[in-house]
Amino acid sequence: MIEMELIGVEVELPFNTPVVLLREAEGGRVLPIVIDVPEAQAIHRALDGIRMARPMTHDLMAQMLTDLEAELVSVTITELRDRTFFAELVIELSGRRITMSARPSDSVALAVRTGTPIFASEAVLAAAGTQLEDPAADDLVDSADAPPSDLQDTDPAELLDEFKQFLDDLNPEDFEG
């Protein structure tokens, strides 16, 4: 098994499909996995430290592990079959190790919340991994979660106010061809 690092979630155009990006901890391959919008949002919220007023599904799962004194030991992307990825959660509970099948998107969302390492099988990386050959491309991947340089010093509340004003100023006529 090969340890992976979560780069983040990107949107693939032109269909606005969310893709979670995992990169080898020691190597240049990136593993893109298409996921659903709710899981993409869950991963983004966890990466950004955003807490909802009520616990979302993955927050609840993480809290259950804590309350049951269980530990999520690892998340592994184990298989790619018919263009569908499979994952396994390894949970330690009362001295026992339990392996559970799970979707990669749910697995990554839970791993982010619990600080659990993520792995991928060599077979999955060989089948679906993409090699980053260009050092400049690696720099792009490293900065994927960094805000654009012109926004780095901007107050998030100010950006939100500007966006709200933009929405308030919209008229139905703006969308007519």
N, C-alpha and C positions, 0 to 999 in steps of 0.2 A: 504494500500500500504506500502511496505517495502523499506526503502532507501537502495540503493546499492552503492558499491564503485567499480570503474573500476580497476581491477588488471592489465590487459594488454591483449595482444593478443599473443597466443601461437600457435605453429604448431603441429597438431596432426599427429603422424606417424601411419601407414606406408604410408598414402595417401597424406601427406603434406597438410592437410586441416586446414585452419586458424580457430581458435576458440577464440572468445572474452570471457574473464572471468570476471564475476561480483560477488562480495562478499557482503553479508549482512553487513551493517554498524554496526549493533548490533547483532551479531550472527555468527554462524559458517558455514552457507550454502554458497556454491559457485554455481553460475548459468553459465554453459558453453553453448554458443550459436555458432553454426557453421555459418561462414560468408564467403563471397567471397573475393578473393585476393585483388581487388581494394579497398574495404572498410577496409580491414585489414591494407593495406598500408596507407590509409588515417588516420586511428586511430593512427598508429605508428608515422606518421609524426607529428601529433598534439601533441602526448605525448612527443615527442623528441624536439618539438619546431622548426621543420624544415619547412622553408618557400620555396615554389616553386617560380620560376621567374614570373609565371602567376598564378592567383588564380585557385585552383582546385574546384570541385563542392561544397564540404562542406564549403570551405573557402568563396565561392561566396554566399552560403546560409546564413552564419553567417554575412557577410557584408551587405546583403540585410536586414536582421533583424535590424541591427544597423542603416542603412540609413533610414529605414522606421519607426524608433523609436519604434520598436516592441521588445518584450522580450520573449525569450524562457523560460517559467516558469518551465516546467518539461518535462521529458522523462519517459515514463512508459512502461515496458514490460507487456502487458495486457493479453496475451492469448497464449496458445500452442494448435494448432489444426492440426491434421494429420502431426505431426512432423515439423510443421512450426510455428515459433514464430511471434507474431504480437506486434506492439508497437503504442503508441500514443504520439504526440507532443502537448503540451498545450502552445499556444502562446497568449500573451496579446498585443493587438493593439488598440489604441484609446479607452481605457476603456473596450474593449470587450475581452472575452476569447474565443479563437478558438481552437477546438480540431481537429487534423488531424491524420489520419492513416498513418503509416510509417513502413518501415522495421527497425528492431532493429539495424542492422549494421549502417544504415544511421543516425538513432536517436542518437546512441552512438557517432559516428563521429562528429555530430553537437554539442552534449552536451559537448564533450571535448573542442571544440573550443570556446564555450560560457560560460563555467563554470557552466552549468546547472545541477541540481541534477537529478540522475537516480533512478527510482523506479521499483519494480516488484510486481506483484500481488501475494498474498499468494498462489493462485491456481497454478500459474506458478512455484513458488518455490517448492510447494509440488510435482508437477509432474516431474520437471526436475532438481531441486536443488540437490546438493551432499553435505552431511554433512562432515565437516572436524572434525574428532574425535581426531586425533593424534596431539598434540601440535607441534611436529616436522614438520608435514605436513603444519601446519599453518605458521611456520617459512619459509618453502619453498615457499609458496604462497606470503608471505611478501617480499621475496627477488627475486621474479620472474623477476622484471625489473632491478635489480642490475646487473652490469657486473660481470663476474667471478673475483674472488679475484686477479688472476694473470694478469688481464687486467685493474684493477682499476686505476693504476698509469701510464698506457700507453697512450701516446699522440694519439688521434684519427687519426691525419694526418699521423703519423708513421704507424699505422695499415693499413690505406688506401694504403700507398706506398708499404708496404709488400704485400698486396693483389694484387695490380696492377702488381708487379714484378712476383708474382706467376702466374697470368694470362698470362703475356708476355712469361714466360718460358714453357707454355703448348704446347705440340705438338699433332697432330692428332694420332700419334702412342701411346700416353699415354692411349688412350681409346680403343685400340684393345685388344681383349680377348686373 
